[in-house]
């Protein structure tokens, strides 16, 4: 893992994009980002407890690279949307793809009155999955789509439309939950500081611990959490972290 945040996010194995909010567009196989549970389609909500939904890519990268913790803690939520298409005339779905040259696939065009058009697919949508399988290469995606015998399931990221969807009712909900959010953010910042103090020279233990916490967040299995932590945080100095968790 890099010693500084100067190459964030690429040196940690992922790419981001967006004009506020920003999204994770690609995650490298076997990278620390993948091990931490980050996935294409995740929207970045926070960095080190600081809300960043309004920041564009340049501002977000600048903030992350100034953070003291390596890597900075980030809060995300998945924005991948699953869309199912039934084949139309001649078994076609009515859309074309293009590669941006950097390992990302986007919808290039949508035929009028096609299955893709009726499903609301638009040019510029990112295609992250085809039939549940992550895709980055145009050739692989095109071959899978052409060989599909029936309904086609796409995992899409639609940054522009997600931003417009943030209505006043959503903003009111966020404001009403601000007190709880602020308390959680403060606890997260305190925990991050303790992790940095105790595990600064133990990057492998640090990475494994965050993997365990990510798995617990998804499965909520307390017994597994306690056992897994005891296997990784074995030193007497680690007890403070276990107590905090």
Steps between C-alpha positions, in 0.01 A plus 500: 500500500631852422662694784322827410173614344676681213375246246146464636280342370682324212791373709251338737336316212190695402380780273240765570302750296220749534426867534345481847427244625784270395479128433737206495519398134752216506677285761816303418501127566691412818553865598469639852182674382345168401612338825333785689173422322479798264303431183428676170180698538568609859430867569757668726317667788779580745876519534633481856148577622467815287203512259623525142188446286524852360864472388606427144779256420783754512394639837441155646840372393667812639329452836585129522866559419529748787364254759735378772376141508625271222271416335229741615181337624209543261128445536314365197157379393426287195320679216507213249157455344390164361303516174351197326435504125294258295632456144319690228485444128764258370609445860650847534487721809535835324818656635867527408809519722828684486819482703647818645849358448562468871317179581151649532196420287225747419178487302576674170152511351145374554258416219152660524217270614752226586511288818788718623305820432190368680718407799625858524858432396676813373820577314775563753382240754791291630464123454661332802349150482349271238286217636654547843861483378722812532625618160765747390604384153279579204564164333390301806184703550405488132553123481289438812218720371499340156497149647215577741212262415231692685464786746808713556584648840721809516659667801503872420638816656318819404689788667318794342150371572590391853605856576175647368301245701611663827168673570405736781340212692833317499683813615247545781559142611876555502459818704272330753762227548789745526543465878533122481727528198728747677533270802586203279752709309671607821524139620638393163766771515601398852520136395710585194746687720531202735556266206774725366667524840493126573536344154711761321790255464277194443339555157406134454308484829336832418383379160366171640313681776320727253411196287341337806305817582380526141377141511325563832325806356357279226414189705454626859638176649632598843648159580702500179614857567630417846681187381653663193625800697660275761695327220635828361534732801711275721728744680430656837507846339218393269253458785407868491389462139292192582334689785416789269356268234 
